[in-house]
């Protein structure tokens, strides 16, 4: 749908400005006539709506949680939306969000709806956020919807923190291992090589291999860095393509250790988002479309899109999800029960809670499993280098003792 800015007069003869969503100007005019408005002019507002006075900066999820919670509280207390936004625009600490909230307030004062004003800032307010506020405006439950959004984002932020915290320690240790190994090969091994050359004699095979790797790295160090950089660049370009991203996400889901965790994370995110949208009054088809775009995994996205097509043709949600093979049987069966009993939102919420706990448990298990693996890796690499360096010295000591 497109946005059309209109000027019309009501029965009392007062002039009204606003934005209407329609597929064409004719449909927009018909929608206004149904509201007993006399259309004065209609102009396409798509280009206007798509522009923002300020450049949208990356806003933290925590800032959006606080914004949603405070706005919900003020609306619930009876403060008009424009006044509430004005208050928030003055007290929000994040400079980028403060400017955006100020623009949203100005757009509403100009006659734009709240959800349309938010839609002008897609880098800050996701499609999920916009559609839920749209449902809240239509139902007159904007304060409840905003509070629900805040709770949803808090759970998402907590889930993200668990994943990041479980990967920080291994990433730091592996990085330090790579750095130490590089220093040993580039600085320490050449020093020992000079000592070995002055002593003469045949070196043990592990020492020869270590010296060969050191010479190779020192000689082609710059080329190695360039090669690694080019490979990373090509890999990023490939996964940014539709086919490349799909293949990458598919491989990730099949990884022996991380695959099950990523699958549980995807199911938890799907269930929580879908549940929140359905509970907020968003239609099932619209909810599926939004969920597919916010899944973060192309394999899951394709499965949900195919599900949306099947539902449009009259099928139940559970059947196409079961055929996809992405969602576990327990999930599809619980969704099926929810559809049959009319408690889909409740079932989805239970699935989300269950898989949140599963992700938490899997993350803890992964962290406890990675730690000994990283320590073993460090012992093999660093210990192997040290032993290879001292093997010739042990050999010389044995010869001298004879």
C-alpha positions in Angstrom: 0.0 0.0 0.0 1.0 3.6 -0.6 0.6 6.6 1.7 -1.6 9.5 0.5 -1.7 12.9 2.2 -5.1 14.5 2.1 -7.0 17.6 2.9 -10.7 17.2 3.5 -13.7 18.8 5.2 -16.0 17.0 7.7 -19.8 17.5 8.2 -19.1 20.6 10.4 -17.1 22.2 7.6 -13.8 21.9 9.5 -10.6 21.3 7.5 -8.8 18.0 8.3 -5.3 17.0 7.2 -4.0 13.5 7.4 -2.4 10.4 5.9 -4.4 7.5 4.5 -3.1 4.1 3.3 -4.5 2.8 0.0 -3.4 1.1 -3.2 -4.4 4.1 -5.4 -5.7 7.6 -5.2 -9.2 6.4 -6.1 -9.2 3.9 -3.2 -7.9 6.6 -0.9 -10.8 8.9 -1.9 -13.4 6.1 -1.5 -12.0 5.4 2.0 -12.4 9.1 2.9 -15.9 9.2 1.5 -16.9 6.3 3.7 -15.9 8.4 6.7 -18.3 11.2 5.5 -15.4 13.4 4.5 -15.4 15.8 1.5 -12.1 15.4 -0.3 -10.3 18.7 -1.1 -7.0 17.2 -2.4 -5.0 14.0 -2.3 -1.3 13.8 -3.0 1.0 10.8 -2.9 2.9 11.0 0.4 5.1 8.0 -0.1 8.2 10.0 -0.9 7.6 12.4 2.0 6.9 9.6 4.4 10.1 7.9 3.4 12.3 10.8 4.4 13.6 11.7 7.7 15.0 15.0 8.8 17.7 13.4 10.8 19.9 10.4 10.0 18.7 7.4 11.9 21.6 6.2 14.2 21.8 2.8 15.7 19.7 2.8 18.8 20.2 0.2 21.6 17.4 -2.2 22.3 17.5 -1.1 26.0 16.7 2.5 25.0 13.7 1.4 23.0 12.5 -0.7 26.0 12.7 2.4 28.3 11.0 4.6 25.6 8.1 2.1 25.1 7.6 1.5 28.9 7.6 5.3 29.7 5.3 6.1 26.8 2.9 3.3 27.9 2.8 4.6 31.5 2.1 8.2 30.4 -0.7 7.2 28.0 -2.2 4.9 30.7 -2.2 7.9 33.0 -4.3 9.9 30.6 -1.6 12.1 29.0 -2.3 12.7 25.3 0.1 11.0 22.9 1.6 14.3 21.5 2.2 15.6 25.0 3.7 12.4 26.1 6.1 12.4 23.1 7.0 16.0 23.9 7.9 15.1 27.5 10.0 12.1 26.3 11.7 14.2 23.7 13.0 16.4 26.4 14.2 13.8 28.9 15.6 10.9 26.7 19.3 10.6 27.3 20.2 9.1 23.9 20.7 12.0 21.6 19.7 10.1 18.4 16.5 8.7 19.9 15.6 12.1 21.4 15.8 13.7 17.9 13.7 10.9 16.3 11.0 11.1 19.0 10.9 14.9 18.4 10.3 14.3 14.7 7.6 11.7 15.4 5.8 14.3 17.5 6.0 16.9 14.7 4.7 14.4 12.2 1.7 13.5 14.4 0.9 17.2 14.9 0.9 17.5 11.1 -1.8 14.9 10.9 0.1 11.7 10.5 -0.8 8.6 12.5 1.6 7.3 15.1 2.5 4.1 13.3 3.1 6.1 10.0 5.4 8.5 11.9 7.3 5.6 13.3 7.6 3.9 9.9 9.6 6.9 8.7 12.5 5.5 10.8 12.9 1.9 9.8 16.4 1.7 11.2 15.1 2.4 14.7 11.5 1.1 14.7 11.2 -2.4 13.2 8.2 -3.6 11.1 7.1 -5.5 14.2 7.1 -2.3 16.3 5.2 -0.3 13.7 2.6 -3.0 13.1 1.9 -3.5 16.8 1.5 0.2 17.4 -0.9 0.2 14.4 -2.9 -2.5 16.0 -2.8 -0.6 19.3 -4.1 2.6 17.6 -6.9 0.7 15.9 -8.0 -1.1 19.0 -7.6 1.8 21.4 -5.1 -0.3 23.5 -1.9 1.6 22.6 -0.7 1.7 26.2 -1.1 -2.1 26.6 0.6 -2.8 23.2 3.5 -0.5 24.1 3.9 -2.3 27.4 3.8 -5.6 25.7 6.4 -4.5 23.2 8.7 -3.4 26.0 8.3 -6.9 27.7 9.0 -8.6 24.4 12.1 -6.5 23.7 13.4 -7.1 27.2 13.2 -10.9 26.7 14.9 -10.6 23.3 17.7 -8.5 24.8 18.1 -11.0 27.7 18.3 -13.8 25.2 20.9 -11.9 23.1 23.0 -11.2 26.2 23.1 -14.9 27.1 24.4 -15.9 23.6 27.0 -13.1 23.5 28.3 -13.8 27.0 28.7 -17.5 26.3 30.9 -16.7 23.2 33.0 -13.9 24.7 35.3 -16.1 26.8 36.2 -18.6 24.0 36.6 -15.8 21.5 39.1 -13.9 23.8 41.1 -17.1 24.6 41.3 -18.2 21.0 42.4 -14.7 19.9 45.1 -14.7 22.6 46.2 -18.1 21.4 46.5 -16.9 17.8 48.5 -13.8 19.0 50.9 -15.8 21.2 51.4 -18.4 18.4 52.2 -15.6 15.9 54.7 -14.0 18.3 56.4 -17.3 18.9 56.7 -18.1 15.1 57.8 -14.6 14.1 60.1 -13.6 17.0 61.1 -16.6 19.2 61.6 -19.4 16.7 64.0 -17.3 14.5 66.2 -16.7 17.6 66.4 -20.4 18.3 67.1 -21.1 14.6 70.2 -19.0 14.8 71.4 -21.0 17.8 70.7 -24.3 16.1 72.5 -23.2 12.9 75.6 -22.3 15.0 75.6 -25.7 16.7 75.1 -27.6 13.4 73.8 -31.2 13.2 70.5 -32.7 12.1 67.4 -31.3 13.8 64.4 -33.4 14.9 61.5 -33.5 12.5 59.1 -31.5 14.7 61.7 -28.7 15.0 62.3 -28.7 11.2 58.6 -28.4 10.6 58.3 -25.5 13.1 61.3 -23.7 11.6 59.8 -24.2 8.1 56.4 -22.7 9.2 58.2 -19.8 10.9 60.3 -19.0 7.7 57.2 -19.3 5.6 55.2 -17.0 7.8 58.0 -14.4 8.0 58.6 -14.4 4.3 54.9 -14.2 3.3 53.5 -12.5 6.3 52.1 -9.5 4.3 50.8 -11.7 1.6 49.1 -13.9 4.2 47.4 -10.9 5.7 46.2 -9.8 2.3 45.0 -13.3 1.4 43.0 -13.5 4.7 41.5 -10.1 4.1 40.5 -10.9 0.6 39.0 -14.2 1.7 37.0 -12.5 4.4 35.8 -9.8 1.9 34.7 -12.5 -0.6 33.0 -14.5 2.1 31.0 -11.4 3.3 30.0 -10.6 -0.3 28.8 -14.2 -0.8 26.7 -14.4 2.3 25.2 -11.0 1.5 23.6 -12.6 -1.6 20.3 -14.3 -1.3 21.7 -17.7 -2.3 24.8 -17.3 -0.2 22.9 -16.3 2.9 20.5 -19.2 2.6 23.4 -21.7 2.2 25.3 -20.2 5.1 22.3 -20.3 7.4 21.5 -23.9 6.3 25.0 -25.0 7.2 24.9 -23.2 10.5 21.7 -25.1 11.5 23.5 -28.4 10.7 26.6 -27.7 12.7 27.2 -30.5 15.3 27.4 -28.2 18.4 26.1 -24.8 17.5 23.4 -26.1 15.1 20.9 -27.3 17.8 21.5 -24.1 19.8 20.8 -21.9 16.7 17.6 -23.9 15.9 16.3 -23.5 19.5 17.1 -19.8 19.3 15.2 -19.5 16.0 12.2 -21.3 17.4 12.1 -19.2 20.5 12.3 -16.0 18.5 9.6 -17.2 16.1 7.2 -18.2 18.8 7.7 -15.1 21.0 7.3 -12.7 18.0 4.3 -14.6 16.6 2.6 -14.8 20.0 3.1 -11.1 20.7 1.7 -10.1 17.3 -1.4 -12.4 17.5 -2.1 -11.2 21.1 -1.9 -7.6 19.9 -4.6 -8.1 17.3 -2.4 -8.4 14.2 -3.9 -10.7 11.6 -2.3 -14.2 11.3 -1.2 -13.5 7.7 0.4 -10.1 8.5 2.0 -11.7 11.6 3.6 -14.5 9.6 4.9 -11.9 7.1 6.5 -9.9 9.9 7.9 -12.9 11.7 9.6 -14.1 8.5 11.4 -10.8 8.1 12.5 -10.7 11.7 13.6 -14.4 12.0 17.3 -13.6 11.3 17.7 -16.9 9.5 17.0 -17.4 5.8 16.0 -21.0 6.2 13.4 -20.2 8.8 12.3 -17.2 6.8 11.6 -19.3 3.7 9.7 -21.8 5.8 7.5 -19.1 7.3 6.9 -17.5 3.9 5.8 -20.9 2.5 3.6 -21.3 5.6 2.0 -17.9 4.9 1.2 -18.9 1.3 -0.4 -22.2 2.5 -2.5 -20.3 5.1 -3.6 -17.9 2.4 -4.9 -20.9 0.5 -6.8 -22.2 3.5 -4.4 -24.5 5.2 -3.7 -24.6 9.0 -0.4 -23.1 10.2 0.9 -26.3 11.7 0.9 -28.4 8.5 3.3 -26.4 6.4 5.5 -25.7 9.4 5.7 -29.5 9.9 6.5 -30.1 6.3 9.4 -27.7 6.3 11.5 -29.9 8.7 12.9 -26.8 10.4 10.5 -26.8 13.4 10.5 -29.7 15.9 7.5 -32.0 16.1 6.6 -30.7 19.6 6.3 -27.1 18.3 4.1 -28.0 15.3 1.8 -30.2 17.4 1.4 -27.5 20.1 0.6 -25.0 17.4 -1.9 -27.5 15.9 -3.6 -27.9 19.4 -3.7 -24.1 19.7 -5.4 -23.7 16.3 -8.0 -26.3 17.2 -8.8 -24.9 20.6 -8.6 -21.3 19.6 -5.7 -20.7 22.0 -2.9 -20.2 19.4 -1.4 -17.2 21.3 -1.3 -19.1 24.6 0.4 -22.1 23.0 3.0 -19.9 21.2 3.8 -18.2 24.5 4.3 -21.5 26.2 6.6 -22.7 23.3 8.6 -19.5 23.6 9.0 -19.9 27.4 10.1 -23.5 27.0 12.6 -22.7 24.3 14.0 -19.7 26.2 14.8 -22.1 29.0 16.2 -24.6 26.4 18.5 -21.9 25.0 19.6 -20.9 28.5 20.5 -24.5 29.3 22.2 -25.1 26.0 24.2 -21.9 26.3 25.4 -22.9 29.8 26.3 -26.4 28.6 28.1 -25.0 25.5 30.1 -22.7 27.7 31.2 -25.5 30.1 32.1 -27.7 27.1 34.0 -25.0 25.2 36.3 -24.0 28.2 38.1 -27.4 28.4 38.3 -27.6 24.6 39.9 -24.2 24.4 42.4 -25.1 27.2 43.3 -28.3 25.4 43.7 -26.4 22.2 46.1 -23.9 23.9 48.0 -26.8 25.5 48.5 -28.6 22.2 49.5 -25.5 20.1 51.7 -23.7 22.6 53.0 -26.9 24.2 53.8 -28.3 20.8 55.9 -25.2 19.8 57.8 -25.2 23.1 58.6 -28.9 22.9 59.7 -28.6 19.2 62.1 -25.8 20.2 63.6 -27.7 23.1 64.0 -31.1 21.5 67.4 -30.2 19.9 68.6 -28.9 23.3 67.5 -32.2 25.0 69.3 -34.1 22.3 72.5 -32.0 22.8 72.3 -32.5 26.5 72.1 -36.3 26.1 75.1 -36.3 23.7 77.2 -34.2 26.1 76.3 -36.4 29.1 77.8 -39.4 27.2 
